[in-house]
Amino acid sequence: MAASLYLYGTAGCHLCEQAEALLEPFVRAGVFRFEVIDISTDDALVERYGIRIPVLAVEADGRTLELGWPFDQAQVWSWWSQASLMCQGS
């Protein structure tokens, strides 16, 4: 699958830390890997995600599917199922 998975947040964000911990079982199980993106280094990202972080996003074939906080593992699984379908279609 040619997709990029990101967790947008900032350093010191306790909700972002909670999101990372919530995603760790998916990583350990080999479901997906993700890259943490610190939005504080990019004004455009701050404008887009500033009050919404943490935000989980997958990008494939020029399309983006986002999941904003709050989310739990069941919601991540449902979102990932949709994202996987989107990625397979690209």
N, C-alpha and C positions, 0 to 999 in steps of 0.2 A: 504494500500500500504506500503510495507516494503522498503522505500527509505529514504535516507538522503539528504537533500538539504542544500548546503553551499554557502556562499558568501565569497570568498577569497579576502583579502585586508590587509591594515595596518592602524594603528591609524594615524590620521592626513592627510589621503589621501582624498583630496577633491572630486575626482572622485568616490571613495568608498562611501563617504557620499551621493553623488548624486544618486548612484546606490541603496543605502538603501532607500532613499526617493522615488525613482521610484518604488521599490518593495512593499512599504507600502500598497498601495491600494489592492494588491493581498492578503496580510496578513489580512487586515481588512475584506475583502470579504470571507475569509476562503478558498481561493484557495490553498494556501500553507503557510507553515512557513519555516523559514530558520535560520541557525546558522551562525553567522559571525566568520570567522577564521582569526586570525591575523598571516600572514605568517612570520612576523619578528622573531617569536619564534622558527622557524624550518628551518634549512638550506636547506633541501630538498624542502620545499615549496617555499622558496625564489628563488631557482634555477628554479623550475617549473613555478612559476607564477610572479616572480619579475617584469618584464617589461610589463606584461599583465593585471595587476589588474585594476579594479575589475573583477573577474571571478565568474560567477554563475555556480555551478556544482550540479548535482544530481548523486547519487551513489545507484545502486541497483543490487543485485546479482553479485557483482564483476565487474560490468560495470559502466562506467562514461560517462556522456554527459555534455559537457561544453558550456557555452555561454560567450564569452569574450567581454569586453568593446570595442567600444561603443555599447550600445543597448538601445532600447526604449520599451515602454510598449507593442506595437504590436509584436516586436521581442521576448520579454519575453513570451508573450502568445503563439506564434507559437512554441518556444522552449519548453515551458511547455507541450504543446499538444504532442510533440514528446516524451518528457521525461515520461509523463504519460503512453503512449503506451509501452515504454521500461519497465517501472515498472510493468505493468500489465502482461507482458510476463515472468516476473521472478518468 
